[in-house]
Amino acid sequence: MLNRLAALFFIKTIKKDLESEKAYKTYKEIFKMKVKTTIIDINENYVDNSNNKSRAMWNLIKKKTTTGKNYEKSDSNLTANEMNEYFAAVGKLTAKQVKKTGISFQHYL
């Protein structure tokens, strides 16, 4: 696919016509989508084949946020452990804040 994209780019730069430009842009979008889906598939396989899926997922997140052009500096002081503790406790915290009613849960079943 990459060779074909390079060839279309070469043709576009030589011919300098609308048809070549359109063909290059169309194939470039197809190529980008293929790369994106391939990366998703690779990441899914990495997590699926990992013994520790949680750690594998955090490794992917760390890799995505600390390398390449997608790096965004965050001013947050939160650690991964603090985030895990928050999301693990959110159910209990929500249950404490919900007002109790006189209706039993069995009524809804």
Secondary structure, DSSP 8 states (H G I E B T S, - for coil): -HHHHHHHHHHHHHH--HHHHHHHHHHHHHHHHHHHHHHHHHHHHHHHT-SSHHHHHHHHHHHHHHSSTT---------HHHHHHHHHHHHHHHHHHS---SS-HHHH-
